[in-house]
Amino acid sequence: MKSRLSIFLLSAAMFGLTACNKEDNPVSPAAEMCLCVNGEYYDIALPVSGSVDLRTLCTEFDADVRIENTDAFESLTVGGIDVLSGSCVLPVTEIAKNRQIEITYTTGGQSGIVRLNTLPAGVPDIEATGKGVIPGDFYLSFIYQRLIMKYDNDGRILYYRYDPTPLAGTFNEQGYWDFKKHVFDGRTYYSYHAPDDHFADCAFMGYDPGMRVLLDDRYVPVDTIHALPSRDGYLKGGEPLDGHDFCFFSPTHWIASASYIEREVDGKKLAVGYLQEVKDDEVVFDWWSSDHKEMADWCSPIFDTSYDYVHFNSVQVLPDGNWLCSFRVLNSLLKIDHSTGDILWRINGEALPENQSFYGQHYAIFHDDNTLTLFDNGNGHNPQFTRILRLNVNPETGEVSGGGDMLNPGGDYFSQACGAVQLFGGGHFTVGWGWSSEAGNNTRLITEHNADGREVFGLRRSASDSRPNSVNPSYRCVKYN
């Protein structure tokens, strides 16, 4: 774990922040306001012609606001609170596009107003319907937006981070993926996958090379995680993670994926799947798909597997300590021996009866009652449609003995990639809908359902948003209590 000072400096560099320092960067009294909100710095040229977007805001905690060049002003208020002392604690009761925080100032005898948007205009318009009943909050991440969001059961925004680049809103943007909540030793942490611009030239469709950002219970970055050297020495330290999944056990113990490492498989250079378990700065177990040459023979004609031949997307540690892993383009789930790395069994979605078959699946989770849930993207169904499957599975052999669609009858939507399903007490469940580009039917982000499959709550991108939903798809939308 890095020191708090070094983490702060790394975080500032990572998000492209610049601090105001009067001694190093002298400014004219009327030229600039040096603002800091919750540790994020903004150099605001005065007077301001429009409103100013914040990178992050939260309604769960008051905002810490500082203006660092107060001696350039005769008067200063933030939300009506005098800040000539330099700082204030500002209650934030609502985050919305029509809600702003006003900073009033007088400098050089001239008065003005700086309006801070509580929610940036570039964030997709999202509408809530119904009311969630499962305790907890909804966590949203987006494939092509550097955006993570947290919503409550009433559809109110609790927190967001938004860092647009010039490529925002295009298929060339590298987004923030896999926003999660973790609890260790009674303390809450959060994490998400962020692109590392040092590796931007390595990115391709489905691969977002970057790092895991670990946040404390107030959303302050406390660590950034890259790959450690693999046990066989092939992967060097500091390489990017791929962002599809992350298992957190403690701030010094996790499982991460550094897939899409080019390695030879049967004489071909392919993007290899790789997972590593790290504890106390040491790789204690890792796994390469290239060690299992039979996997190259499992490629499905549904997908182009000429380079990305396995495409890992989820991992779960099972009660016996072994791993359940999902490989999208193989339409396969594997149980992997945590001691030897051997493949103990495979569930081939293509080989199952039609009512249990799956293709291009995401987010496979095994449950205590020997059922397994997964988001069946359904790329191989004809016509293509997505299902939410709950299958009866023998944990020792992988044999599937029944089960079917939890949204029976489902199949009214096609999400070609990403997605998630979570099962809660009493049979209630949530569905994160991933990436759909169906014209006129592609707005779903996450829905909550009762045990009968009836939707009780939903978050959707607004159909009236002028930006095409096809470039604003969610990566993974989930719920944590």
Secondary structure, 3 states (H helix, E strand, C coil): CCCHHHHHHHHHHHCCCCCCCCCCCCCCCCCEEEEEECCEEEEEECCCCCCEECCEEECCCCEEEEECCHHHCCEEEECCEECCCCEEEECCCCCCCCCEEEEEEEECCEEEEEEEECCCCCCCCEEEEECCCCCCEEEEEECCCCEEEEECCCCCEEEEEECCCCCCCCCCCCCCEEEEEEEECCEEEEEEEEECHHHHHHCECCECCEEEEEECCCCCEEEEECCCCCCCCCCCCCCCECCCCEEEEECCEEEEECCCEEEEECCEEEEECEEEEEECCEEEEEEEHHHCHHHHHHCCCCCCCCCECCCEEEEEECCCCCEEEEEHHHCEEEEECCCCCCEEEEEEHHHCCCCCCCCCCEEEEECCCCEEEEEECCCCCCCCCCEEEEEEECCCCCCEEEEEECCCCCCCCCCCECCEEEECHHHCEEEECCECCCCCCCCEEEEEECCCCCEEEEEEECCCCCCCHHHCCEEEEEEEC
